[in-house]
Amino acid sequence: MGKEALLALVNNAALLITFVVLYTVFYVKSTTSRQIPRQIISGFLLGMVTVGVMLNSWQLSPGVVFDTRSVALGLIGLFFGFIPSMISASMAVGLRILMGGEGTIPGISTILSSVSVGLIWQHHKRRDSCDRSLLELYLFGIVVHVFMLLCMLLLPSQSRETFFEIAALPVMIVYPAATMIVGWAMTGQIARKRGEAAESELASTSERLAVIVKNSPVAIISLDLDYKVTSWNEAAEEIFGWKCSEVLGKPLPY
């Protein structure tokens, strides 16, 4: 039974990794001018990811199910901030209430504790999301799921004993590792997007500078280390009398 629990948790974690990586690719490629609307949209999309993994849960006993919602919500709090976290957590709580059973209160407690740990961690370890190491993400996953284990103390005695006997160890093996892997994937996507944005900004700045140089009423000339002309604007043509094609790549024509 322990092996079945481990395999079920691994499958659920793999589903979470697929969903979150796909979402992250979409999120980091999106461009929105308004920050609040973007956060609201992100919250609903991330909530759908959380709902998706909850609908593919593993049942320990009637009304007691396990999935990677704690991984998803912890990372949402860590990476996306307050508004997306509250929206995602609300959607997860609503679904867990609809699912019912004796695991409802522990399940809701896990949702709230996971997103809270993510937000608190983000607040007290404020840094660029790209700077989070694999070790930090793994330690973060352990903390999130220690709180999850504490929430499981709210289960009825029989279910609680079954959980700690069968599922507690697989949870602490799989879930922190899943947190680390998904967090690392999100970090990589964010870093790549920021690199692309920086390149785009540099290209835009270069284009604006080229227009300014071209239309400047002042002669603007650039040379390489061998004192050969690399640029010669229109004002230089008018002032010095040489066309750009005549001097480009040649020594400065004194």
Phi, psi and omega in degrees: 000323178298321178294320178298318179298316181297315180297319179297318180292322178297316178298318180293321178295321178296321177298317179299315181301316180298310182299312186290321178296318177298317179296318182298320177301316179293316186296312185287343177269348181281147177232121181225136183280331182263125186288314184296311177303323179295319179295321179295313178299318179299319180300316180292320179294317178293326175297322177294323175299314180297315178299321180301316180287330178291329179283352176243048185274168176250129185267120176279317177203166181307122179085356180240107184235155180227143179202188184261031177300326181295322177295310182300310185289325176299314180290327176298314177298321184288320188259330192249349173089190194291308187296309176300326180294315181294320180294313180298315180296321179296319178295319179293319179297317179300316179295320182294326176294318179296325180292327175065193179097175184286350177267009184297308183296312175300323180296315178295320178299320178296318178301310183292320181291321182296311181291328178292317178299318178299314181293318180294318179299317179298321183290317185274342178239058183292119178196170177299137181300333181285347183268003182280121184278167176298322180296315179298317180296323179291317177297322176300316178298322179296315181298314179305318188271345166294318176295325176298317178299321178296322178296330180292346175293345179278353177293154171303154190307314183295314179294324179297315179296319179296318180299309184291336178280322189256314194253341186300313181294312176303322178301313183286344175276312189276314191293314176299323178295319178296320177301316181296315184293313181294317178299320178295319179297318179295319179299317180296319179295318180297317180298317180295319179296319179294324176296318178295320179295320179295319178296320179295318179295320179296318179296319179295318179296319179297321178295317179296319180296321180297320178295318180297314180297316183298319186264005180293139175284353180260141178293124179237121184232140174236146182233155173269188184293342177265011180062033174261145186289128175249341173207150187206104189280177185296324178296324178295323177299316182290321185284316187261343174090352178263136174286155180303319181295338182278335187244345185298126180083002181248162177299153181304123184278086179296000000 
